Amino acid sequence: VSAQMLVVFALIELAWMPASQYDGDYGVGWFGEDIVDEEIKARKLNVELNNGRAAMLAVFGNMVGEAATGQTLAESWGDGAILGIPMA
């Protein structure tokens, strides 16, 4: 099953959504509808880029927290360190 998933993902990345297209517009529209207004389209693409940047910062924050405490995020959540209350 994992090999089939890898093949499907590879086809999507290489054929349908090539990485050489940097503007993020792959022609699939928004929930199947094409966005004809260029201003709205540019705004939606910028929102998507900013959400991706925020997600990357969140992952980086988790990595820094794991390096500082020596615990994974799940371990920190399990022992109450994230909430600031002991779970024991």
C-alpha positions in Angstrom: 0.0 0.0 0.0 2.8 2.5 0.8 4.4 1.9 -2.5 1.1 2.7 -4.3 0.8 5.9 -2.3 4.4 6.8 -3.2 3.7 6.3 -6.9 0.5 8.4 -6.7 2.2 11.2 -4.8 5.1 11.1 -7.2 2.8 11.5 -10.2 1.0 14.4 -8.6 4.2 16.2 -7.8 5.9 15.5 -11.2 3.0 15.8 -13.6 0.0 17.7 -12.1 1.7 20.1 -9.7 5.3 20.6 -10.8 7.7 22.2 -8.3 9.1 24.4 -11.1 5.9 26.5 -10.9 6.8 28.9 -8.0 3.7 31.1 -8.1 1.5 28.4 -6.5 -1.2 28.6 -9.2 -1.6 25.0 -10.4 -4.8 25.7 -12.3 -7.0 23.6 -10.0 -9.0 26.6 -8.8 -10.6 27.1 -5.4 -12.8 24.1 -4.4 -13.1 23.3 -8.1 -14.0 26.8 -9.2 -11.7 29.0 -11.2 -10.9 32.4 -9.7 -11.2 34.9 -12.5 -10.5 38.1 -10.6 -6.7 38.4 -10.5 -6.7 40.6 -7.4 -8.7 38.0 -5.4 -6.6 35.2 -6.8 -3.3 37.0 -5.8 -4.8 37.6 -2.3 -5.7 33.9 -1.9 -2.3 32.7 -3.1 -0.6 35.1 -0.6 -2.8 33.9 2.2 -1.8 30.3 1.4 1.9 31.2 1.4 1.6 33.0 4.7 -0.2 30.1 6.3 2.6 27.8 5.1 5.2 30.2 6.7 3.3 30.2 9.9 3.2 26.4 9.9 6.9 26.2 9.3 7.5 28.6 12.3 5.3 26.4 14.5 7.3 23.3 13.6 10.5 25.2 14.2 9.2 26.3 17.7 8.4 22.7 18.5 11.9 21.6 17.4 13.5 24.3 19.6 11.3 23.2 22.6 12.3 19.6 22.1 16.0 20.5 21.9 15.7 22.7 25.0 13.8 20.2 27.2 15.0 16.9 25.8 11.4 15.8 25.5 9.3 15.3 22.4 6.1 17.3 22.1 4.0 14.2 23.0 6.1 13.6 26.1 5.8 17.3 27.2 2.0 17.1 26.6 1.8 13.8 28.5 3.6 15.0 31.7 1.7 18.4 31.7 4.7 20.6 30.9 2.8 22.3 28.1 -0.2 23.2 30.3 2.0 24.1 33.2 0.2 21.7 35.6 1.5 18.3 36.8 -0.4 15.3 35.4 0.8 12.8 38.0 
